[in-house]
Amino acid sequence: MAHYDAIFKNGTIANQDGVHSADIGIRGGRIAALGALAGDSADQVTDCKGLHILPGVIDTQVHFREPGLEHKEDLASGSLSAVMGGVTGVFEMPNTNPLTITRETFEDKIARATGRMHCDFAFFIGGTHENVNELPVLERLPGCAGVKVFMGSSTGTLLVADDEGVGAILKVISRRAAFHSEDEFRLEERKPLRIPGDPSSHPVWRDPEAAMRSTQRLVALAHKYGKRIHVLHISTAEEMVFLANHKDVATVEVTPHHLTLDETAYERLGTLVQMNPPIRDKAHRSGIWAGVHNGVADVLGSDHAPHLLEEKQKPYPNSPSGMTGVQTVVPLMLDHVNQGNLSLERFVDLSSHGPARIFNIARKGRIAVGYDADLTIVDLKRRETITNDWVASRAGWTPYDGVTVTGWPVGTILRGNKVMWQGELVTAASGRPIEFLETMAPAA
């Protein structure tokens, strides 16, 4: 007879090897045994009969707004929203104030997160014209997810719109870098196409060509310098077709928003669905789904980018782009599973295996002996209605308010400990920096 810190028994595991029934024994925060553990004991035993156990969901694109914009969100509230939605780990973006572009600002974020974030975390370092020479060291700091570059849709030094600047960054780095890919030059040319008070003109201004042109430039530079790139929040069918021919250098992120919403959302929700790159029409949504079905898409990121309602409700184009998303990833995608839009295994591939594979995360992304005991436990049959009141983000709203889904997160388990269970926060903040194979050796 073996003894464990915790056993999760009678659950159905969805993993890289399919869907099957097994018990999970946990010791020292890691998975110690898988199989029939009926004869074994544990300090805590949880019966998961009727529930599915997934590897902990990792959201590889969130904006938690700290430091500098804490009135919208901070690391504590954003991570609370994550765990309430079944997310065990997040990669947070550098467009804060001050920007996360130096060792000092990066390590300040790590210090702010430690002891306050409810899920595990990593932070991207922003790549700029000014810090390019420091990036080889910065990208290998403990807790760093890699370099993030804004080729469009940013301000100040975070914007690197020119090929020379992007190429200089790619030339010196060694890890996979993430890119917001919209052509800033085309966006500037097309600004007059914005119609005041009409958010449906947002995808006219930020048209598919702006995205495609930037992504073509980016892929050419990746080939030139022999470097790995990750193209964030794909919004066009054409980019999916193009990127399928460049999987040697490029990995691809899709968002639940671009998979779920289409042009009809502007009439219903106005500026609440304004984001960059924009929500587009049904044809583009179908093209993105095609990239999910044929394997071109590697990961699912929420692009959680909160603003207060009063900010979002300013008349277009004075309204900011971005919406909440980290808490709704799991229920929205489980609803897609129940609708037959993708398999449960493919969801797991996009939300845990994929992030671990393309970012070289250590000991996460699979339910396997020796891995961190990070689990997302869900009830595939449970019907619930998403509401603003349920959203734990400081922003306090979701574009899916009033939407009923089938499939719901019932437990968020971090290193074997219940953080969220049945809608209640049950453990104090215990998040730690995510480890990567490429950050284990100390940076110089």
Secondary structure, DSSP 8 states (H G I E B T S, - for coil): --EEEEEEEEEEEEETTEEEEEEEEEETTEEEEEE--TT-EEEEEEE-TT-EEEE-EEEEEE---TTT-TTT--HHHHHHHHHHTTEEEEEE-S-SSS-S-SHHHHHHHHHHHTTT-SSEEEEEEE--SSSGGGHHHHTTSTTEEEEEEESSS--GGGB--SHHHHHHHHHH--S-EEEE---HHHHHHHGGG-BTTBGGGHHHHT-HHHHHHHHHHHHHHHHHHT--EEE-S---HHHHHHHHTTTTTEEEEE-HHHHH--THHHHHHGGGG--SS----HHHHHHHHHHHHTT---EE---B----HHHHTS-TTSS---B--TTTHHHHHHHHHHTTSS-HHHHHIIIIIHHHHHHTBSS-SS--TTSB--EEEEEEEEEEE--GGG--STT---TTTT-EEEEEEEEEEETTEEEEETTEE-S-----B--BGGGSS---
